[in-house]
Amino acid sequence: MKLSADVWLVAALDALPRRSVLLVALLVACTVRVVTRNRDWRDNETLFRRTVATSPESARSHFLLGAELLEQARFVESAVSFETGLRIAPQHVGARMSLGEAQLEARKAIEAQAAFEDALARAPSDEIRERALTAALAAGRERARTGMWDDARRRFARALELAPRNVDATNALGLVLERQGDVDTARSHYETAIAIDADYTPAILNLASVRMQMGELAAAVELFSRAVTLAPSSYEAYNALGIAMARQGQTDEAEAAFRKALAIDPGLDAARDNLLALGKTP
C-alpha cells in the first residue's frame, strides 16, 4: 500500500509562514499619510474613494485606496485598486509588492507569483526574493491540486532557483516527480531535503514510502519509525508504519501501529481495514 503523495504535499506547503498584510508599509512610506488617529477604516476608505473619483489618473490615489482595503482584509478589491494604479505607474515596486500580498491573501497564487517576479526583476532584494519564493510554492501547490503536474513542476523548480536549500521546495518537487513516474529523481529530492534538515518529517515520510515501494522494507520501517517519533500525532505515519511492518512479517508490531493510528483518529477507515486484513478486530 502506498501513501498518498497529496497528503504530504498539502502538509508541507500549508505550513509555510504567511506575511502580514502590513507589508503595505512599503507603499505607504512613499506617500503622505493622511490617516489620523481618530478616523476609522470606513472614514479612510470614503476619503480615498473620493480622492480616486476626483483624480482618477493619479496612481497614488489608487495605491492609497488599495493599501486601505488591504488593511481591511478586502483582498480582491485591494488587488483591483493596485492593478489600476500600476497601469498608470507600472514602475512602482512597492505597489507591485502590495498587489502580490493582496493576491496571495485572496488565494490567487498564480497572479501573486507574477507580481512578485515582476517586482524582483525591477528591484532585486532578499525580501522580494523571499516573497517570490512563497508565491512560487503556493502557485505550485495550486497547480498540483488541480492535476497540472507539468506546471506545478515548473513552479517548484523556480522556487528552488530562488532558494536552493529550501526543504519545502525540494520535497514538493520530489512529490511532483514521483507523481509523474520519475521515482528515482523523486527519491533523490527527498534525500536532499533530509540532508538539509534531518528532522523534516514530510520528506522522511515520502522517502519511506518510496523505499517501501522498492521493497526496501527494513529501511522503510526505520524511516516511518523516525517519522512517528518526530510527529507522534500523525495517524498517517502510524498507519504507514503498520503497513511496512506487516509486509515485513512483523504482525504484532503492525497491529500496534494500526491501533495507534485509530486511537489518534477513530474514523480512519484505512487503519480499520488494515487490522481486518491482519485478521484482527478493530
N, C-alpha and C positions, 0 to 999 in steps of 0.2 A: 504494500500500500504506500502511495506517495503523498507527501504533504502538498497541500495546495500552495502554489507559489504566491497567489494573490494575497493570502493571509499575511505572509511576511512582508510583501511589498507595501501593503497598507500600514502594517505595524511600524515598519522602518520609517516611512515617509511622513506619517501623521504625527510623529514625534518631533518633527522639525520645529524649531522656535519660530514664532510669528512676531514680526516687528510691530511695535506700537504705531498707531496712525500719527503719533506726534512727530514723525519724520517730516511732517509738513513744515516744521521749523526751517528746513532748507529753503522752502519757498518764502515763508512769511518773513524770514530775516532779510529778504531782499525787497521788502515792501514796507510801506508806512503802516504801523499797527494802529488800527482805528477802533479796536475793541476796547471798551472801557470796563472797569471793574463792575459797574452796576448794570451793564447790559446782559441780557440772557441770550441764548443762542437764537431764539426766534427774532429778537431785535436785530442782531447782527445779520442774519440772513436777509431780513427785509432791507436793511441798509445796502448790502452787497447786491441784491437783486435790482434795487433802484439804480445803483451805480452802473450795472450792466445795461439796464434799459436806456440810460442816458448816454453811455459811452460804449456801444456795442463793438466798436473796433479797438477797444483797449484790451490787450491781452491781460494786463494786470488786473482789470476788473473781473475777468473770468477766473483768473487764478485765485483771487481773494474769495470769490464765491465757492470755488472748488475746495479750497482749504477749509472753509467754514463747514461745508457739507461733509467733508472727510472727518472733521472733529465730531460731527453729529452721528457718525457711522452710517451715513446715507451714501454708500459707496458707489452705486450705479450712477446716481445723479452727480456725485462729485467727479467721477470719471468723465462724464459728458462735459462738465464745465472746463476741466483741464484740457480735454481734446479740442474744445472750441478755442481756448486761448492759445494752444500750441499750433493751431492752423494759422494764427496771426503771428506768433513768435516761436517758431519751431526750434530755435537755438537755446531756449530756456531749459537748462538741465535740471534745475530744482523742480520745476513744474512737471517735467517728464518723470522724475523720480516719484513725485506725489501721485501722478497718474498710475504708475506701476503699483504703488501701495494700494490705491483705491481698487484697482483691478484684481490684485491678489486677494484683498478682503472680500471682493464680490465673487470670488471663485472663478475668475476669468484668467486662469494661469497662462494660457497661450498668449493672450494680449499683454499680460503683465511682463512676460519674458521679453517680448518685442520692445516694450517701453524701456526696460532696464538695459537691454542690449544697446539700444539707441543712445541712452544716457552714458553707458560705459564707453562707447565709441567716441562720443563727443568730449568726455572729461574723465579719463581713466583714473580710478581711485580704488583703494581697498574696500571702502564702504559700498560703493556702487557694485563692485565685483561680488561682494557678499550677497547683495540683494538679487543680482542676476543669477547667482547660484541657487538661491532659494526658489526663484521663479522657474528656473530650468528643471529643478527637481519636482516642483508642483506640476509643471506642464507635462513632464514625463509620466508622472503618476496619472494625470488626467487621460493621457493617450493610452496608457496601459489598461486602465479600467474600461475603456471602450474598445479594446482589442486592436488598437492601431499600433502594432508592435514595432514596425519599422520606424515610425516617427518617435515612439517612446525611446527606442534605442538611440536615435539621433540626439534627442534632448538630454538623456542621461550621459551620453558621451560628451556633450557640450558641458554639462555640469563637471565632469572630470577634467576637462580642459581648464575650467575656471579654478578648480581645487583638486589637484591630482591625488591628494591623500584624504579626500573626503570619503568616509566609510559608507555613508548613505548612498552616495552616487555609485560607488564601487559595487556595493551589494545589489542595488536596483538594476544596474546594467547587467550584472550576472543573472538576475531573475528573468530579464527580457531575453537574454541569450539562451537561457535554459528553455524558456517557452518556445523559442524558435528552433530548438533542437540542437544547439551548439553546447552540449553538456560539458565538454572538456574545457572550453573557454570560460563557461559559467563557473565551473569549479575553481579555475584559476582566480577569478574575481573574488569568490568567497574567501579563498585562502589569503588573497592580498588584503581584504578587509580585516580579517582576523590578525594578520601580521601587523597591521596598523593599530588595531585595538583588540587585544586578546579577549576582552570581555564583551565584545559586540555580539549580542545574542542573536539578532536576525541572521547574520552571516553564519554563525555556528549552526543554527538550525538548518539553514539551506545547504551547507556543506554536508551535514549529517544525512540529510535527505538524499543528496546526490550519491554519497558513498553507500547508502543503503540500496539505492537503485543499482549500483555497480556490484552489489554482492559483498561489499566490504563491511560485513555485519558487526564485527568486533569494534572497528573504528567508528561505525555509526552509533553503536551503544555508548561508547566513550564520549562522543560529541553530544549526544542527546542528554546523557547524564550531566555533563558540564552545563548544558543549557538549563536544565531544571534547577541546578544549584544557583545559577545566576538569575533565573526567573521562576521562583517557586510557585507563583500563582498562574503560570501558563498551563492551561489544560491541554492546549495543542501539543506542547512539548512533552507532557507526560503521556499523552496518547501515542505520539510518535515513538517515544522511548519504548512503550509497551509493544508496539509493532516490531521494532528492531529486535527486542528481546525474544518475542515469540518466534520470529524467523530463525533466531539462533538456538532455539530449543529451551530457552530459559522460561518455562511456563509459569512457575510460581512468581518470578520477578515481573513477568509481563502482566500477570493478573494484578499484582500490587500497583503497577503503574497505571493500568486502566482504572482501577478503583480510585486512585488518587485523582485522576482526571475527572471522574464522576463526582468526587467529593467537592472539587472546585466548581464544576458546572454539572449539576444533576440532570440537566436536559441534554447532555452531549450524547446524541444517538450513536456517533461513531464508536465511542468507548463502550457503550452498552452492547453494540453489535460485536465488537471485538471480544468482549467477555463471553458472549454466547458462542462465538466461533471457537473459543477455548473449552467450551463445554461447561462454563461457569454461569451461575445465576447472578445477574446484575444486582 
